[in-house]
């Protein structure tokens, strides 16, 4: 008995220790459990989240992979330059190179469509766990469970979206299905580009500085959301008017000091902090493969971009995304090995097993679930390896025209099913966005380059594992070299899919019409889908089996005394708090938490990515800082660090001071903290924000955008 009590206390003491460090990423209803006042914040809970849409969180909008925030009563949205980059790139031409020179609409009438962008405004969310799980019965096979849950989620969403034509909803599971929530948004479909700084400000330092500190990047842009005259989120139309949000953020130029409390609200994409040992082991293997493969892809597309300016513009977003991901993966691999992630996860799992051994009531099956999950991950890894080459050809990183052919085939096929039985991306509510993907494809690819890229991918399969290539191309992959080039040339010489109008027409075709076409890319897409369809069902079943097992594990962890942790990020609204602080990345090195305009000048090389605009240099030399100068540093602060927890998707999120005023805009993490997606190391966890004073300085002194400043509420 003494042994059991001693073991119990030891477990509790060890588990209680990490609870002091906030791992962030909290849902709104969990904020109360954190004790906001104890965190140094002066805002109340009702200031942060209110179901009527008037709280600060409703000023924060989801931009589909990134975050933005309203900063005026006329729908002005502040976000990152790299979040708005797709719109900038699509609007750019060799004659109007908005990537290099920037974009400035000096009047509302001059604002241009940010093609491909929507802004989702949070209206509220509610617990729908019982509704989602109501159709499950004991003994259901995993695939049946998946389909029952999937249908229940779709039914809940369909019912909720009947509220209005611009209502957009989604159901998200938390803690591996221990809870489900319905999130409701007002979708604003007319988003326009207002201002983007030149690349020499918005992407200063480029891929060299990416994920690094000290940082001096003015990574911001401005968009504006429009609605119909009767306040409905509608597609672009000349008669649309600026949206009037219930809540927008005030901008503070008071500045920050080390130790000041700050917080962030946004839409983080994915974290894996609640992964088990087996899941982490699997994930590390994937990271290694991706980092190496992305390096090869970057080299391919950089060579393409070097040929001429038009190609440089078309593939700018592709290379930017690949570089960002590759460096992130490299940082994670270095950091996770350095902290011995697998050893830490093994220790956590051992504690959990000990806990359930001394507290078995309600924890039946936890140890068995952990064992089964390890075995399940082995099957998942084998499955994913089998579909890797299929995804390489049909996914968004595949050849554009083949990806488009596959999109057309899937859309036509899925459209024949009742709406609730379709895969979610192909439901009626998403058809306008599929059409948009077809229309916008031409802005980011070149047909001749696409053919070369297709051959490059097939040759890679030939060199890596030709027998693992998809059956539809296996024979030509086995031959390699000249056979691949001859095959690809014939396909691209005879396909009609380079014609956007033809692709749009086929997207709405009947199945028999599509089956009758002799287009080689459409036939190849159909063959690839034949292979993928079987694998997809296997993937759903394996994914549900994994979720069911992990659900048992997380339920036990949540029941532990003092074991309070946030659900992994999944693209839903989250809150995280931290203080302004520097850090020590290695022995004898300390990084200050602020950088300045003077640091921009120190980095100047007169060549990209450290090219400084002439006007910015002149402003610095004249010390023409105005009200944006930091009185302590006697300079304009460009960026700062804090200890909040963010990840991809948080880009563009506002950083706020203790009073709830915006003082910065998130755009990155430090290289040492990217491991936070898997495991938080408090002394290394740092987030990088552009200081709002640098944003306003650029708008005011550099761009002369007084008309935009007049819209904002700027407080001392």
N, C-alpha and C positions, 0 to 999 in steps of 0.2 A: 504494500500500500504506500509506504514511504517512497519507493522507487517511482510508482506511478505519479504521485504528487510532485516529486522533484522534476520528473520529466515534463510534466504539464507546465510547471513554472518556467522551466528553461525555454520551452517552446514559446510561451507567451512573451517572455522578455526579448527573445530574438525577433519575433514577429512585430512586437510593438516598436522596435527601434526605427524601421523605415517609415512608420506612420508619421513621424515628425516632419519628414521631407515631403512636400506636396508634389505628387506626380502629375498634377494638372489634368486638363481635358475633362472637366466636370460638366455634367448636364445642368441646365438651369435649376431644376428642382433639388439638386444636390448642394447648391451653393449654401443653403441655410445650415447644412451640416458642417460646413467649413468654418463658420463664424467669421463673417466678413469684417466686423469691427476689429477682431483680433488680428486680422491680416494687415491692418494699417490703412484700410480703405474708409473713406468718409461717406461714400454713397450707400444708400440703403438697398435692401433686396428689391423693393418695388421700383427703384430706379433702374435696376439691371434688367429684370424680366417682368413684363406684365402681359397677361393674356389678351388685353385690348389692343396690343400692338404699339403702345406708347412708351415702352421701356427702351433703354439704350440698345438692347440686343436686337430690336427690330430696326435699328438704324444700320445694322450689319447685314449685308446681303450676300447670298451665295451666287457665285458667278460660274458655277460648273467647273470645278477643279481649282478654283481660287476664291478669294474673298474680297469684298469691297465694302465701303461704308458711305452712307449719305452724309454730305458735309454742307448741304444747303437745303432750303425749303423748296427748291426748284429741281429736285432730283439729281443734283450733281453727285457723282460717285467717285471717291478717291480709291485707287487701287495701285498695284505695282505696274511698272513699265513691262515687266516680264509676264504679268498676268494679261495685260492688254496687248501683248506682242502679236497675237494672232490677228487681231483687228488691224494693227499697224502694218503688218506684213501683207495682208490681203489687199489693203488699200494702196500699197506702195507700187510704184513702177520705176523703171530706170529714169524716166523724166521727172517723176515726183517721188523721190526716195525718202519716204517718211521715216524709214528706219535710221538712216544716217542723219538727216536734217531735222527730224522731229515734225510734229504737226501742231498747228495752233489755229483753232476756229475763233476768229476775233469777234464773231457775232453768233448768236444762236442759229441763224439761218445757214451759217457755214459749217455747222457740225455735220459729220458724215456717218452713215451706218457703220456700226461695229459688227460686221458680218460674222455670224456664228455665235453671237453672245446673247444671253438672256440674264436677267437679274431676278432672283427669287427672294421675296421679302417674307420673313417669318411672321405668320399670323398666330401660331400657337402649336402645342402638341399635347397628346394625351396617351395614357396607358391603354393599350388594346391587347394585352397579353392573353386574357381569357378568350377573346374572340379569335385570335390567331390559332390557339391550341385546341379550340373546342371540337374540331373534327378528328382529333387524333384518338386512336384506340390502342390498348396494350397489344404488343406483338406485331404491330405494323412494320413491314420491311422498310428499310431506309428510303428507297425510292418513292414508296407510297407516302411516307411521312413528308418527304420533300414536296411532292405534288400537292398534298393537302395543305401544307403551310403556305406554299406559293399561291394556291388558289384563294385561300382565306385572305392573304395580304392584298391580292388584286381586287377582291370583292370589297374590302374595306376602303381601298383607295378609290374605286369606281363610285362607291356611294358618297364618299366625302367630296369628290370633285364635281358632283351634281350641284354643289352650292353656287357655282358660277363659272363662266367660260374661261376666266383667267386663274382659277384655283388649281394649284398643282400640289399633289400630296405624295408622300412615300411612307412606307412602314419599314422601320429599321429595328433589327434585333440587337439586344445588348447582353453582354455576359454570355455569349454563345447560346442565345435563345432562352435565357432565364427571364427575360422581359422583352416586350415589343412595344414600340411607340409609333403613333401616327403623327407625322409632322405635316402641317398645313402651311402653304405659301401662296402669296399672290405673285404670279409670274408676269414679269414685265418683258415683253418680247421685242420692243423697239428700244434698243440701246445704241447710243451714238458716241463717236469719238470726239472729244472736246480738246484735249491737250496731251501731247506726248513730248517730253524733252528730247533733244538730239541724243543719239546713241552714246556720244561722248560724255553725257551726264547720266542718262537712264541706265546705261550698261557699262559705266566706267569701271575698268579693271577686268571686264569680260570673264572668260572662263579661267583666267589666271587667278583672279581674286575670289572666284566663286567658292562659297562655303568657308572663306577664310576671314581672319581678323588680324590686323586692323582693316577696316573697310571704309570706302569713301564714295559709295554708289548712290546717286540720286534716283533710286529705283521707284519711280512713281509715274502715274498717268491719271488723267481725268476722263470719265465717261459721263453720259447723262441718260437717264431713263425717261421714256415718254409713254404716255397712255392715250387712249382715244378721248375725245372731248367729254365723254360720260364716265371717265376714270376706269376704263377696262384695259387690262394689259392686252394689247393687240399688235399685230405685225406692223412694220414700218409703213407709215402713211404721212403725206405732207400735212394733213390736218391734225395730226397728233400733237399733244401739248405736253410740256414737262410734268412729270409726276410730282405730286406734293406728298412727301412721306409724313407719317404721324410723328416720326422721331428722326432727328439728325444730330450729328455731333458738333459740339463747339470745339474750336481749335485753340490750344493754349500756347502762348509764346513765353511763358514764365520760365520754361526750362526745367531741367532735372538736376539733381545732385546724387552722388553715390549714396546708396542706402534708401533712396526714396521708394515708396511702394508704388507699384504699377500693376495693371492687369490687362489681359487680352481677351477679346471675344472674336470668334471666327469659326470656320468650317474645316477643321483638320481632316485630311484624307484618311490615312491608315496608320495605325500603330499596332505593335505586336507584343506589348508588354505583358500581356496575360498568356503568352504562349507557354506551353509545357516544354520540357527538355527535348522530347522527340520532335516537336514542331520547330524549335530553334535549330536543332541539328539539321533538319531538312532545309530550313531557310538559309542557313549559312552556305550550303552547297549551291543553292540557286544564285546567291549573291556572287559567288566566285565565277560561275558560268556567265552571268549577265555582264559583269564588269569587263571580262575579256572580249565578249562578243560585241559589246557596244564600242569598244576601241576600234575594232575592225570596221564597223559601220561608220564611225566618225571619219576615219581615214578615207573611206570610199566617197562620202558626200563632200568632204573638204576638197578633194580633188575635183569633184564636179563643180563646186562653187568657184573654184579658181579660174574656170574657163571664161566666164563673162558675167557682167553685172546682173543680167536678167536671171540667170541661174543662181547667182548669189542670193538674190532676193527670194526666189521661189523656195529654196532649201534652207533659208536662214532659220526658220522655226524648227525644222528637223534637227539640224546640227546643234542648236541651242538646247533642245530637249535632251538629246543624246549625251551631250557633254555634262549637263546638269545631273542626269541620272548616273552616269559612269563615275563621276567624282564622289557622288553621294555613296555609291556602293563601295568604292575604295575606302572612304572614310569609315564606313560601318565595319568593313572587314578588319581594318587596322585596329579600330577601337574595341571591337568585340573580342578580338584575340588578346588584346592588351589586358582587358579586365577579366579574361577567362569566363566568358558568358556561360559556356556549357557547365563549368564547375559551379557557378552561382545557381544556375537553374537546377542542377542536380541536388544542391544543398536545399533549395526551396522545396523540391519535390520530396526529399527525405523528411523534412519537417512536416510536410502535409501528411505523409504516410504515418509518421509518428503521432500526429494529432488525431487522425481518425482511429488509430489503434487504441488510444486512451479515451476517446470520445466517440464510440461506435454508433450511438443512437442517432439516427438521421443521416449517417454517413456511410450506410451500407453500399458496397459496390464501388467506392472511390478508388481503392487500390487496384481492383480489377479493371476499372475504366482507364486508369493510367497505363496499365500493361496493354490493354486492347488498343489504346490510342497510339502507342508506339508501333504496334503491328500494322495498324491502319495507315499510318504515315508511310510505311514502306510501300504499301500498295498504291497510295496516292502518288508517291514519287515515280513509281513505274508507269502509272497511267499518264502523268504529266510528261514524262520523257517520250512516251509513244505519240502524244499529240503535238509535241513541240514543233516539228517540221510543218504540220498542217497549219498551226497558228502562225508560223513564220511567213507562210504564203498568203493566208487569208486575212490576217489581222491588219491593224492600222499601220504596222511597220513593214508590211509586205509591199510588193509592187502595187502602185496606185490603181492601175487599170484592173489587175486581178482582184484586188480588194473590192473595187467597185462592182465587178462582175459577181463576186460572192455576195455582196450586200444586196444586189438586185435579185439574185436567185433566192436568198433567204427571205427577203421581203415578200416576193411573189408567193412563195411556198407557205409562209406563215400566215399570209393574208387570207388563205382559204379556210383557216380554222376559226372557230368562235373566238371572240376577242379574249376571253378569260383563259383560253387554252393556249394562247400564243406565248412564246418567249417574250418577256417584258419589253425589250427594245423594239419589238415589232408590233406592239399594240397600236390601236387607232390613234391614241393620244400622242404617239411618238412619230407617226408617219410624216408630219411636216418637218421634223428634224432630220429624218432620213433623206427626204428630198433636198434639204439644205446641204447635207453631207455630199450629195451628188453634185449639186450646183457649185459648191465651193472647192471641190477637188482640184479644179484646174488652176487655182491660185497657188498651189503648193507642189506642183510636179511638172516635169517636162517629158513628153512621150518618148523621145529618143533615149533620154537618161533612164526612164522607167524600164525600157527594154534591157539596157545594160545592167541595171540593178537586178532584174529578174534572173539574168544569166549569172550574175555574181552570187545570188542566193543558191541557185541550183549547183553551182560549182563548189560552194561551201559544203553543201550536203554530200557531194561526190567525195570531197577530201576528208570529211569527218566520218560519215557512216552511210554509204550509198544504199545499203540494204534497208536502212531505216527510213528512207525517203517515202513520201506518200505514193501509194500504188499507181496513181494517175501519171506520175512523172518518173517513176522508179527506173524504168528501162533507160531513159535518156540520161538520168543522173548517174547510173552505173557506167555509162560510156564516157561522160565528162567531156571537157574541152570543146572540140569542134562540133560534136554532136549537140551539145547544149546550145551553142551559139546558132547553129542552123535551125534548131527547134524554136528558139525564141524569136529569131528573125521571121520565120514563117508565121508564127502566131501574131506578131505585131504588124506584119505586112497585111494581114487579112482581117484583123479585128476592126469593128466599126465603133468600138467603145471610146475612142478618143473624142468622139462627138458628144458633147454634153446633152444636147437635145435628144439624141438617140438613147442615152442612158436614162434620162428622165422618163421617156416614153416607155422604155422597158420596165421601169420600176412599177408602172401601173398596168403592165400587161397581164393577160390571162395565162394560166399555167401551160395550156396547149400551145399558145403563141410563143411562149418562151422556149418550150421543148422543141418547137419546129425550127428555131434559129440554128444556123450553122456556124455562128460566131465561135471561134476556138476558145476564147477566154470564158464565155458563158458555159461552154461544154466542160471545160476544165473545172470551173467553179462547181458545176453540178456533180462531177466526179469526186471532187474534194469534200463536198458536203455529204456525199454518200458515206465516206469514211468517217467524217466528223460526227454525223448524227448518232451512230452507235456509241462512239466515245463520249458524246455529250451526256447521254443517259447514265453511262458508267460514272462520269464525273459528278453528276447530281447525287447519285446514290452514295458515292464515297464521301462527298462533301457533307451530306446529311449525317452519315455515320460518324464522321469526325466531330461535327457539331453536337450530336447527341452525347457522345462520350465526354467531350470537353464541358458540356453543360453540367454534368455530374461533378466534375472536378471543381469548376468555378463556384458551384452552389456551396460546396464544402468550404472553400476558401473564404467566401463571403460570410459564412457562419462563424468563422474564427473570431474570438475576442480581439478587439483593437486592429483587426485586419480590414482597413477601409481603403478601397482602391477604386479608381474610376474605370468605367468600361473602355475598352480600346476604341480609339477614334474610328469613325466610319462615315465621315462626310456630314455629320450632324452638328448642330450648334454646340459649342463648348466654351467654357470659361476657365482661365488659368491665371494665377497670380504669382508675382515675384517682385524682387527689388532690383534696382540698378546696381550692378556690381561688375568689377573686372574679374580676371581669373588667372591662374597659373597653369599653362598648358604643359610645362615640363620644368625640370630643375633650373632654378635661378632665373626664370623668365616670368614677368608679370605684365599682363595686358591691362592698360587703363580702359575704363568703360566708355570713353568718348573719343571720337575723331573729329577733325576740323577741316575747314576749307584749305588751311595751310598744308594739311597732309595731302590734299589733292594735288597741290602745286609740287610738293616734294616727289610725288610719283610720276610726274609728267615726263614723257619720253619723246613727245611729238609724233608718236606712232600709236595706232590702235593696238591694244585697248586702253592705253594710257595717254590718249590725246585729249588735251584740255581746250575747249572752245576759246577763241580769242577774247570774246566779250567777258567770259567768266574770269579770265586772267586779269583783264583790265579792272573788273570790279574788285578783285582781290587786291591788286596793287594800289588801288585808290582807297582801300578799306571802306568801300561803300556798302556797309552792312545794314545800315538803318536800324530799325527796331529788332532785327533778327540776330544781332550780335549777342553772344553769351558774355555777360559782364565779367565773369571770373576768368574765362579763357581768352577774352578780347578777340574773338573770332566767331565765325558761324559754325556751330556744331553740325556735322554732316550725318553721323550715325552714332548709335549708342547700344550698349548691351544691357540685358536684364536676365533674370533667372526664371522667366516663364517657360512653359513647356509647349512647344509647337511642333508641327511637322508639315509636310507637303499638303497644300490645301489651305493652310493658314496664310499663305502669301497674300498680302494685301490687307490683312487684319489690322484693325486699329490697336495701337498701344495707348492706354489711357492712364492718367495720373490718379491719385487717390480721390480726387473730386469728380472723376468720370469725364474729364476733358481730354481730347485727343492730343497726345504729345509726340506720336510717332506712327510709323506704319511698318509692320513686319515684312521683311523680305528674305530672311535667311536664318540659318543656324550656323554656329561655328563648326569647323571641321571635327573638333573633338567631341561635339555634342550630338552629332547625327546618330550615334548609338542609342540616343534616348528613345528612338522608335521601339527599341527592344528592352532597354534597361537604363534607368536613370542613375547617373553619377552626379549628385548635386554640385560638387565642387567644379565640374566641367560643363554643366548644363547651362548654356547661354544662347539667347536669341538676339538677332541683330535687327534693329529698326532704323529706318531713315528718320532723322529728327524732323519734326513738323516745321521747325524754323527753316531748315534747308529747303523743304518743299515750297514754303511761302516766299523765301528769298529768291528762288529760281523763278517762280511765277511773277513776282513783283519786279525785281531788279534786272533779271536776265530776259524774261519774256515780255515784260510790260503788260501783263494780263490783269490789269486793274479791274476789269469787268468781272472777272472770276472772283477776285478777292472781295469785291463788293457784295457778292452773294453769301459769303461765308460769315460766320460769327466767330471773330477772333478776339480772345480774351487775354488780358495781361497775366 
